[in-house]
């Protein structure tokens, strides 16, 4: 649940473009009249960086998919905000470079954001995937990676943002929940929707049982959509994300 930045946003594979997102973390009004942003089709495997905070099941799904050259994606690094987590272990077992950037190692959150931006930027990724990364990125990160950072949410956005998506869906009494893949902006689970998958709510569901079924759908959605975004390119215009 992270945060395109406003003012100037970088095109996924080319130069800066205008963004229709707010310019600072949840504080400024949207920029008007954005120009479409387009990522061209890839003719060879393109690099992505994956950021994790926990067990890394979504990361593992991407690792497994990237083992097939036809997938067209190369995970060039995995970063984390915590030491000694299974997500990092998964990456190391797969021979993928890793790094850790902890908030507590910096005087301010802004300093951490700048450092994280530099660590990710060193790999020059075409796409950044937040796979269970439990920190909100800030203005520096969003300025650098606007329009090419993706995240998942265990609900059908814009409904039920935040960390309690499955529980909030149950409390509201919905009959269908699901998962959302979106482009990260300054808000909480508020960026342009890339893709969604519906998951029926069963009569006897708990938050845990519903969330487990959502996570299964989420992994499939993430692998399929990230692969298509990298292989085929994508366009963002007025919050509408299109993949050829």
C-alpha positions as CSV (number, residue, x, y, z in Angstrom):
1,X,0.0,0.0,0.0
2,X,2.3,2.6,-1.2
3,X,2.5,5.7,-2.7
4,X,3.0,8.4,-8.9
5,X,4.3,11.7,-7.7
6,X,2.9,14.9,-9.1
7,X,4.4,17.8,-10.9
8,X,6.8,15.9,-13.1
9,X,6.4,12.1,-13.4
10,X,8.8,9.9,-15.3
11,X,7.5,7.8,-18.2
12,X,8.1,4.1,-17.5
13,X,10.7,3.7,-20.2
14,X,11.5,7.2,-21.5
15,X,11.6,10.8,-20.3
16,X,9.4,12.8,-17.9
17,X,5.7,13.2,-18.5
18,X,2.9,15.1,-16.8
19,X,1.1,13.1,-14.1
20,X,-2.5,13.4,-13.0
21,X,-1.6,12.5,-9.4
22,X,-1.0,14.9,-6.5
23,X,2.4,16.4,-6.2
24,X,3.1,15.6,-2.6
25,X,2.2,12.9,-0.1
26,X,-1.5,13.3,0.3
27,X,-1.4,17.1,0.5
28,X,-1.7,18.8,-2.9
29,X,-4.5,18.9,-5.4
30,X,-4.3,16.9,-8.7
31,X,-2.5,18.3,-11.7
32,X,-4.8,18.9,-14.6
33,X,-4.6,17.9,-18.3
34,X,-2.1,15.0,-18.0
35,X,-0.5,13.7,-21.2
36,X,-0.7,9.9,-21.8
37,X,2.3,7.8,-20.6
38,X,3.3,4.9,-22.7
39,X,5.7,2.0,-22.1
40,X,6.7,0.4,-25.4
41,X,6.8,-3.4,-26.0
42,X,9.9,-5.2,-24.8
43,X,11.9,-7.4,-27.3
44,X,14.1,-9.0,-24.6
45,X,13.8,-9.6,-20.8
46,X,13.5,-6.4,-18.9
47,X,14.7,-5.8,-15.4
48,X,12.4,-5.3,-12.4
49,X,13.2,-4.8,-8.7
50,X,10.9,-6.4,-6.1
51,X,10.5,-4.9,-2.6
52,X,9.3,-7.2,0.3
53,X,8.7,-7.0,4.0
54,X,7.8,-10.6,4.9
55,X,7.6,-14.2,3.7
56,X,7.7,-13.3,0.0
57,X,5.0,-15.6,-1.5
58,X,4.2,-13.1,-4.2
59,X,8.0,-12.8,-4.9
60,X,8.3,-16.5,-5.2
61,X,5.5,-16.6,-7.8
62,X,7.5,-14.0,-9.8
63,X,10.7,-15.9,-9.3
64,X,9.1,-19.1,-10.6
65,X,7.6,-17.3,-13.6
66,X,10.8,-15.5,-14.5
67,X,12.6,-18.9,-14.7
68,X,10.9,-19.3,-18.1
69,X,12.7,-17.1,-20.7
70,X,9.4,-16.6,-22.4
71,X,8.1,-14.7,-19.4
72,X,10.3,-11.8,-20.5
73,X,11.1,-10.5,-17.0
74,X,14.4,-10.6,-15.1
75,X,14.4,-9.9,-11.4
76,X,17.6,-7.9,-11.0
77,X,17.3,-7.3,-7.2
78,X,15.1,-7.8,-4.2
79,X,15.1,-5.2,-1.5
80,X,13.6,-5.2,2.0
81,X,13.0,-2.9,4.9
82,X,13.8,-5.6,7.4
83,X,16.6,-8.1,8.0
84,X,16.3,-11.9,8.2
85,X,13.0,-12.4,6.5
86,X,12.0,-15.3,4.3
87,X,11.5,-13.0,1.3
88,X,15.2,-12.2,1.2
89,X,16.0,-15.9,1.7
90,X,13.9,-16.8,-1.3
91,X,15.8,-14.3,-3.4
92,X,19.2,-15.5,-2.2
93,X,18.3,-19.2,-2.9
94,X,17.4,-18.1,-6.5
95,X,20.7,-16.3,-6.9
96,X,19.1,-12.8,-7.0
97,X,21.0,-9.9,-5.4
98,X,19.4,-8.4,-2.3
99,X,19.7,-5.3,-0.2
100,X,18.1,-4.0,3.1
101,X,17.2,-0.4,3.7
102,X,15.7,0.0,7.2
103,X,13.9,3.1,8.3
104,X,15.5,3.0,11.8
105,X,19.0,3.4,10.2
106,X,18.2,7.0,9.1
107,X,17.6,10.2,11.0
108,X,14.3,10.9,9.2
109,X,11.8,9.1,7.0
110,X,12.7,11.4,4.2
111,X,16.4,10.3,4.4
112,X,15.2,6.7,4.2
113,X,13.1,7.5,1.2
114,X,16.1,9.1,-0.6
115,X,18.3,6.1,0.3
116,X,15.7,3.6,-0.9
117,X,15.3,5.5,-4.1
118,X,19.1,5.3,-4.7
119,X,19.3,1.6,-3.9
120,X,16.5,0.7,-6.3
121,X,17.7,3.2,-8.9
122,X,21.1,1.6,-9.0
123,X,19.6,-1.4,-10.8
124,X,17.8,0.8,-13.4
125,X,14.6,-1.3,-13.4
126,X,11.8,-0.9,-15.9
127,X,9.3,-1.7,-13.2
128,X,9.3,-1.8,-9.4
129,X,7.0,-4.3,-7.8
130,X,5.9,-3.9,-4.2
131,X,5.3,-7.5,-3.1
132,X,4.1,-7.2,0.5
133,X,6.3,-4.2,1.1
134,X,4.8,-2.6,4.2
135,X,6.2,0.9,4.1
136,X,4.8,3.9,2.3
137,X,7.3,5.3,-0.2
138,X,7.7,9.1,-0.2
139,X,8.2,12.0,-2.6
140,X,11.8,11.1,-3.7
141,X,10.8,7.6,-4.6
142,X,7.7,8.6,-6.4
143,X,9.5,11.3,-8.3
144,X,12.0,8.7,-9.6
145,X,9.6,5.8,-10.2
146,X,6.3,7.5,-11.0
147,X,4.1,5.5,-13.3
148,X,6.2,2.3,-13.0
149,X,5.7,1.1,-9.5
150,X,3.0,-1.5,-8.9
151,X,1.4,-2.9,-5.8
152,X,-1.4,-5.2,-4.8
153,X,-4.4,-4.8,-2.5
154,X,-6.6,-7.6,-1.1
155,X,-9.9,-5.9,-2.0
156,X,-11.6,-4.5,-5.1
157,X,-10.4,-0.9,-5.1
158,X,-11.5,1.8,-4.4
159,X,-13.4,-0.1,-1.7
160,X,-11.8,-1.0,1.6
161,X,-8.3,0.6,1.4
162,X,-5.7,0.0,4.1
163,X,-4.5,-3.1,6.0
164,X,-7.9,-4.5,6.9
165,X,-9.3,-5.0,3.4
166,X,-10.7,-8.6,3.9
167,X,-12.1,-7.9,7.4
168,X,-13.7,-4.6,6.3
169,X,-15.3,-6.4,3.3
170,X,-16.8,-9.0,5.6
171,X,-18.0,-6.4,8.1
172,X,-19.7,-4.5,5.3
173,X,-21.4,-7.7,4.2
174,X,-20.3,-7.8,0.5
175,X,-20.9,-10.9,-1.5
176,X,-17.8,-10.5,-3.7
177,X,-14.4,-9.3,-2.8
178,X,-11.1,-9.8,-4.6
179,X,-7.7,-8.2,-5.3
180,X,-6.4,-5.2,-7.2
181,X,-3.1,-4.5,-8.9
182,X,-2.5,-0.7,-9.2
183,X,0.1,1.9,-9.9
184,X,1.4,3.4,-6.7
185,X,0.6,7.0,-6.0
186,X,0.7,9.2,-2.9
187,X,-2.3,7.8,-1.3
188,X,-3.2,4.5,0.4
189,X,-4.2,1.9,-2.3
190,X,-5.5,4.8,-4.3
191,X,-3.5,4.7,-7.6
192,X,-4.8,3.9,-11.1
193,X,-6.2,0.3,-11.3
194,X,-4.2,-2.0,-13.7
195,X,-6.2,-5.2,-13.2
196,X,-8.6,-6.8,-10.7
197,X,-9.8,-10.3,-9.9
198,X,-13.1,-11.1,-8.1
199,X,-13.2,-13.6,-5.3
200,X,-16.6,-14.7,-4.0
201,X,-17.3,-14.3,-0.2
202,X,-18.5,-17.6,1.4
203,X,-21.2,-17.6,4.0
204,X,-18.8,-19.0,6.7
205,X,-15.7,-16.9,5.7
206,X,-13.5,-15.4,8.3
207,X,-11.1,-12.6,7.5
208,X,-8.3,-15.2,7.4
209,X,-10.0,-17.7,5.1
210,X,-11.1,-15.0,2.7
211,X,-7.7,-13.5,2.7
212,X,-6.1,-16.8,1.9
213,X,-8.3,-17.2,-1.2
214,X,-7.6,-13.6,-2.2
215,X,-3.9,-14.2,-1.9
216,X,-4.1,-17.2,-4.3
217,X,-5.9,-15.0,-6.8
218,X,-3.5,-12.2,-6.2
219,X,-0.4,-14.2,-7.0
220,X,-1.9,-15.3,-10.4
221,X,-3.0,-11.7,-11.2
222,X,0.4,-10.3,-10.3
223,X,2.4,-12.8,-12.4
224,X,0.2,-12.5,-15.4
225,X,-0.1,-8.7,-15.4
226,X,3.5,-7.8,-14.6
227,X,4.6,-10.1,-17.4
228,X,2.2,-8.5,-19.9
229,X,3.2,-5.0,-18.8
230,X,6.9,-5.7,-19.3
231,X,6.5,-7.7,-22.5
232,X,3.8,-5.7,-24.3
233,X,4.1,-2.2,-22.7
234,X,1.3,-0.2,-21.2
235,X,-0.4,3.2,-21.4
236,X,-1.7,5.4,-18.6
237,X,-4.0,8.2,-19.4
238,X,-6.5,9.9,-17.1
239,X,-6.2,7.0,-14.6
240,X,-7.0,4.4,-17.3
241,X,-4.2,1.8,-17.6
242,X,-4.2,-0.1,-20.9
243,X,-2.0,-3.1,-21.8
244,X,-2.1,-4.1,-25.5
